[in-house]
Amino acid sequence: IGVLAGAIIVAINPTEQLARGRDTGKKSTTQQIANAVNAYYAANSGIVPTNSAGWISTLVTSGDLKVLPATATPACATSGVASAQLGYCYVTQGSSSNFAVFAALESISERSKCSANPTVTSAFFLYSSSDAKAGTVCAPAGGNSQPNATGGYTFF
């Protein structure tokens, strides 16, 4: 019975299942935040929230996002381009209305989508206004190793 229980635990991999569940929550929340930014844009004459530390709070204050989301872990890391709040990242492109909202993914199943490229270090769930869609993207190693607002992503 012990051997059978051990084999079942290995097959189920509870750690991976928990990571998949957290990734699902991050995907849903990222999409909700992106919808709120689009609503903010429509209500504020084509202006997106500023790329600052309180960008999610701005969306809640404006009423475009109803509640603050739960904190995402692991948090996305900023490289001086994006602003992070509650573990989610947001970046705008200069004075244009292009923006990206993203969260770092942690499950093996999501990160394995990037394994075909040996230079990839991270997987993110990204909404890109430039591409007008959302999905999993892979970030290249070195330099700016996170998504940006310029678009042109390959979504998985």
C-alpha positions as a LaTeX table, in Angstrom:
\begin{tabular}{lrrr}
\hline
Residue & $x$ (\AA) & $y$ (\AA) & $z$ (\AA) \\
\hline
Ile1 & 0.00 & 0.00 & 0.00 \\
Gly2 & 2.86 & 2.39 & 0.82 \\
Val3 & 4.52 & 1.80 & $-2.56$ \\
Leu4 & 1.21 & 2.35 & $-4.33$ \\
Ala5 & 0.59 & 5.56 & $-2.36$ \\
Gly6 & 4.09 & 6.78 & $-3.20$ \\
Ala7 & 3.57 & 6.08 & $-6.89$ \\
Ile8 & 0.26 & 7.96 & $-6.88$ \\
Ile9 & 1.78 & 10.99 & $-5.15$ \\
Val10 & 4.60 & 11.10 & $-7.69$ \\
Ala11 & 2.11 & 10.79 & $-10.58$ \\
Ile12 & $-0.14$ & 13.54 & $-9.20$ \\
Asn13 & 2.75 & 15.88 & $-8.29$ \\
Pro14 & 0.87 & 18.11 & $-5.83$ \\
Thr15 & 3.46 & 20.88 & $-6.10$ \\
Glu16 & 2.88 & 21.17 & $-9.85$ \\
Gln17 & $-0.89$ & 21.08 & $-9.36$ \\
Leu18 & $-0.67$ & 23.97 & $-6.87$ \\
Ala19 & 1.57 & 25.94 & $-9.27$ \\
Arg20 & $-0.93$ & 25.36 & $-12.11$ \\
Gly21 & $-3.73$ & 26.63 & $-9.90$ \\
Arg22 & $-1.78$ & 29.78 & $-9.02$ \\
Asp23 & $-0.97$ & 30.31 & $-12.72$ \\
Thr24 & $-4.66$ & 30.03 & $-13.59$ \\
Gly25 & $-5.46$ & 32.70 & $-11.01$ \\
Lys26 & $-2.72$ & 34.97 & $-12.35$ \\
Lys27 & $-4.01$ & 34.57 & $-15.91$ \\
Ser28 & $-7.55$ & 35.50 & $-14.88$ \\
Thr29 & $-6.42$ & 38.46 & $-12.78$ \\
Thr30 & $-4.06$ & 39.74 & $-15.49$ \\
Gln31 & $-6.93$ & 39.68 & $-17.99$ \\
Gln32 & $-9.23$ & 41.51 & $-15.52$ \\
Ile33 & $-6.57$ & 44.16 & $-14.94$ \\
Ala34 & $-6.06$ & 44.58 & $-18.70$ \\
Asn35 & $-9.82$ & 44.99 & $-19.17$ \\
Ala36 & $-9.79$ & 47.65 & $-16.43$ \\
Val37 & $-6.93$ & 49.54 & $-18.16$ \\
Asn38 & $-8.90$ & 49.44 & $-21.43$ \\
Ala39 & $-11.99$ & 50.78 & $-19.61$ \\
Tyr40 & $-9.87$ & 53.51 & $-17.99$ \\
Tyr41 & $-8.52$ & 54.39 & $-21.45$ \\
Ala42 & $-12.05$ & 54.68 & $-22.86$ \\
Ala43 & $-13.30$ & 56.80 & $-19.95$ \\
Asn44 & $-10.29$ & 59.14 & $-19.85$ \\
Ser45 & $-10.01$ & 60.38 & $-23.43$ \\
Gly46 & $-7.40$ & 57.90 & $-24.58$ \\
Ile47 & $-5.10$ & 58.12 & $-21.56$ \\
Val48 & $-3.84$ & 54.99 & $-19.82$ \\
Pro49 & $-2.81$ & 55.00 & $-16.13$ \\
Thr50 & 0.72 & 56.20 & $-15.56$ \\
Asn51 & 3.49 & 53.66 & $-15.23$ \\
Ser52 & 3.95 & 54.30 & $-11.51$ \\
Ala53 & 3.94 & 52.36 & $-8.25$ \\
Gly54 & 0.19 & 52.81 & $-7.62$ \\
Trp55 & $-1.21$ & 51.92 & $-11.03$ \\
Ile56 & $-3.57$ & 49.18 & $-9.76$ \\
Ser57 & $-4.79$ & 51.50 & $-7.00$ \\
Thr58 & $-5.55$ & 54.10 & $-9.71$ \\
Leu59 & $-7.76$ & 51.55 & $-11.47$ \\
Val60 & $-9.61$ & 50.74 & $-8.22$ \\
Thr61 & $-10.06$ & 54.45 & $-7.37$ \\
Ser62 & $-11.48$ & 55.13 & $-10.84$ \\
Gly63 & $-13.93$ & 52.24 & $-10.44$ \\
Asp64 & $-12.60$ & 50.38 & $-13.47$ \\
Leu65 & $-11.28$ & 47.57 & $-11.23$ \\
Lys66 & $-13.70$ & 46.64 & $-8.46$ \\
Val67 & $-11.25$ & 45.24 & $-5.86$ \\
Leu68 & $-7.53$ & 44.94 & $-5.36$ \\
Pro69 & $-6.40$ & 41.51 & $-6.55$ \\
Ala70 & $-4.61$ & 39.04 & $-4.32$ \\
Thr71 & $-0.84$ & 39.32 & $-4.44$ \\
Ala72 & 0.77 & 37.19 & $-7.14$ \\
Thr73 & 3.76 & 35.11 & $-6.16$ \\
Pro74 & 6.35 & 34.93 & $-7.41$ \\
Ala75 & 6.14 & 38.59 & $-8.27$ \\
Cys76 & 7.21 & 39.73 & $-11.69$ \\
Ala77 & 10.58 & 41.44 & $-11.55$ \\
Thr78 & 10.93 & 44.89 & $-13.00$ \\
Ser79 & 14.02 & 45.96 & $-14.89$ \\
Gly80 & 13.47 & 49.69 & $-14.59$ \\
Val81 & 10.88 & 49.70 & $-17.39$ \\
Ala82 & 7.80 & 48.27 & $-15.73$ \\
Ser83 & 6.05 & 49.12 & $-12.48$ \\
Ala84 & 5.01 & 46.33 & $-10.18$ \\
Gln85 & 2.13 & 46.30 & $-7.74$ \\
Leu86 & 0.81 & 43.23 & $-5.91$ \\
Gly87 & 3.10 & 41.02 & $-8.00$ \\
Tyr88 & 1.70 & 42.18 & $-11.36$ \\
Cys89 & 3.70 & 44.30 & $-13.80$ \\
Tyr90 & 2.58 & 47.13 & $-16.05$ \\
Val91 & 4.50 & 48.98 & $-18.70$ \\
Thr92 & 3.56 & 51.74 & $-21.15$ \\
Gln93 & 5.25 & 52.82 & $-24.36$ \\
Gly94 & 6.30 & 56.43 & $-24.12$ \\
Ser95 & 3.45 & 58.86 & $-24.73$ \\
Ser96 & 1.40 & 56.37 & $-26.76$ \\
Ser97 & $-1.55$ & 54.44 & $-25.40$ \\
Asn98 & 0.20 & 51.08 & $-25.83$ \\
Phe99 & 0.55 & 49.10 & $-22.63$ \\
Ala100 & 1.25 & 45.61 & $-21.36$ \\
Val101 & 0.13 & 43.90 & $-18.16$ \\
Phe102 & 1.88 & 40.69 & $-17.19$ \\
Ala103 & 2.57 & 38.19 & $-14.44$ \\
Ala104 & 5.33 & 35.64 & $-14.03$ \\
Leu105 & 4.24 & 32.01 & $-14.43$ \\
Glu106 & 5.67 & 29.24 & $-12.31$ \\
Ser107 & 4.27 & 25.85 & $-13.31$ \\
Ile108 & 6.42 & 23.42 & $-15.23$ \\
Ser109 & 3.66 & 23.00 & $-17.81$ \\
Glu110 & 3.69 & 26.74 & $-18.64$ \\
Arg111 & 7.46 & 27.14 & $-18.52$ \\
Ser112 & 7.95 & 24.09 & $-20.73$ \\
Lys113 & 6.30 & 26.04 & $-23.56$ \\
Cys114 & 9.53 & 28.04 & $-23.59$ \\
Ser115 & 11.94 & 25.11 & $-23.39$ \\
Ala116 & 12.41 & 24.84 & $-27.15$ \\
Asn117 & 14.48 & 28.01 & $-26.97$ \\
Pro118 & 17.55 & 27.52 & $-24.74$ \\
Thr119 & 18.01 & 31.27 & $-24.26$ \\
Val120 & 14.60 & 31.67 & $-22.61$ \\
Thr121 & 14.59 & 32.09 & $-18.88$ \\
Ser122 & 11.02 & 33.05 & $-18.00$ \\
Ala123 & 7.41 & 32.55 & $-19.00$ \\
Phe124 & 4.80 & 35.27 & $-18.49$ \\
Phe125 & 1.08 & 35.62 & $-19.01$ \\
Leu126 & 0.84 & 38.86 & $-20.97$ \\
Tyr127 & $-1.88$ & 41.15 & $-22.25$ \\
Ser128 & $-0.45$ & 43.40 & $-24.94$ \\
Ser129 & $-2.55$ & 46.29 & $-26.24$ \\
Ser130 & $-0.21$ & 46.53 & $-29.25$ \\
Asp131 & $-1.04$ & 42.93 & $-30.19$ \\
Ala132 & $-4.63$ & 43.21 & $-28.88$ \\
Lys133 & $-4.47$ & 39.80 & $-27.23$ \\
Ala134 & $-3.33$ & 37.85 & $-24.22$ \\
Gly135 & $-1.43$ & 34.62 & $-23.73$ \\
Thr136 & 1.75 & 32.99 & $-22.54$ \\
Val137 & 4.95 & 34.54 & $-23.86$ \\
Cys138 & 8.58 & 33.64 & $-23.33$ \\
Ala139 & 11.16 & 36.22 & $-22.35$ \\
Pro140 & 14.72 & 36.10 & $-23.69$ \\
Ala141 & 17.65 & 35.92 & $-21.34$ \\
Gly142 & 19.82 & 38.96 & $-20.73$ \\
Gly143 & 19.09 & 42.62 & $-21.25$ \\
Asn144 & 15.40 & 43.33 & $-20.87$ \\
Ser145 & 14.24 & 39.87 & $-19.80$ \\
Gln146 & 10.59 & 40.83 & $-19.44$ \\
Pro147 & 7.78 & 41.87 & $-21.78$ \\
Asn148 & 7.41 & 45.44 & $-23.00$ \\
Ala149 & 4.62 & 47.49 & $-24.58$ \\
Thr150 & 5.89 & 47.46 & $-28.17$ \\
Gly151 & 4.13 & 44.21 & $-29.12$ \\
Gly152 & 5.04 & 41.69 & $-31.78$ \\
Tyr153 & 4.96 & 38.72 & $-29.40$ \\
Thr154 & 4.61 & 35.06 & $-30.19$ \\
Phe155 & 1.80 & 33.79 & $-27.96$ \\
Phe156 & 1.51 & 30.17 & $-26.88$ \\
\hline
\end{tabular}
